[in-house]
């Protein structure tokens, strides 16, 4: 059974998988993965005839995901995948029903960079569309992280990340005129790091 699940969903983010099980994205046709890597979160969408798009700053990742698309979804144009970054997505306004951003936002250099990434991803999302993000936070480990300036912190696992908290996420949800379609959820990994799932729908 596990082999069959892997074939169907790939090495998908478990919280994105949760939304698929709930049927949240059943009507999403045009799907954008920002920071798509080699396509770990695209397998299900490619196999279910969505129009799948992706951007990533690494040309090798884009080449890999183009090949994945050719293999799994010949209908899906390799031109849907482009070298790019979250703050300058090379697609038109309101192009997508779903924007996925997994493990990208915590690489922001400072609050202005985070803001630019958020606003450009929101720009390409259609009204009524869904935004799914997984990003590092200090929720639950506030006293264990060391401030490095510009919103970046040294985590107990030795990494330095731009960290958010509930206040920041709720403030952005309101400022973007969005609505949470899932409560903010945070996974604490042995007090070494925390990853938060942030799910908004665009009004």
QUIGIQUI-V136444 format. One record per residue. PSI is psi in degrees with one decimal (NA if undefined). Layout:
# QUIGIQUI-V136444
psi={PSI/PSI}
This chain:
# QUIGIQUI-V136444
psi={-41.1/-36.9/-42.2/-41.2/-40.9/-40.8/-37.7/-40.1/-13.3/-161.8/58.3/147.4/130.2/-31.0/-25.4/-40.6/-40.7/-42.0/-34.5/-42.1/-33.8/-8.6/14.0/-37.6/20.6/-32.7/9.9/118.0/-44.8/113.2/128.3/129.0/111.3/120.5/49.8/-14.6/-136.8/10.3/24.9/-29.2/9.9/-17.2/-51.1/-45.7/-40.7/-40.2/-15.9/24.8/25.7/159.7/106.5/134.2/159.3/151.1/146.7/143.7/-14.5/114.4/-33.1/-37.9/-41.7/-41.9/-40.8/-41.6/-29.2/-42.1/-40.4/-43.0/-42.8/-40.5/-40.8/-26.6/78.1/-23.4/-19.7/121.5/130.8/-23.8/-7.9/-12.0/123.9/148.3/127.5/172.7/162.2/-30.5/-8.1/71.5/123.0/51.6/160.1/162.3/149.2/46.7/-18.8/145.9/-24.6/129.6/122.4/135.1/91.2/119.5/46.8/-47.2/-25.6/1.9/8.8/142.7/-27.2/175.8/-35.8/-38.9/-43.4/-45.0/-42.5/-41.0/-47.5/-44.9/-32.1/-35.1/-38.6/-34.5/-42.3/-4.5/135.3/153.0/134.2/-8.3/166.4/140.8/128.4/123.1/143.4/128.9/156.9/146.0/172.0/9.8/114.6/-13.7/30.4/-35.9/1.7/-4.1/151.1/123.4/124.9/1.9/155.3/31.0/3.9/144.7/148.3/121.5/159.1/-24.0/0.2/-8.5/157.9/123.9/152.8/122.4/141.8/173.0/179.1/-42.4/-45.1/-45.1/-41.5/-38.7/-42.9/-39.6/-43.3/-46.1/-33.5/0.3/42.1/177.6/133.8/126.0/1.4/138.6/147.7/128.2/139.3/134.1/123.1/118.7/88.0/36.0/19.0/-34.6/161.1/135.2/129.6/139.6/126.5/115.8/115.6/150.6/138.0/129.3/NA}
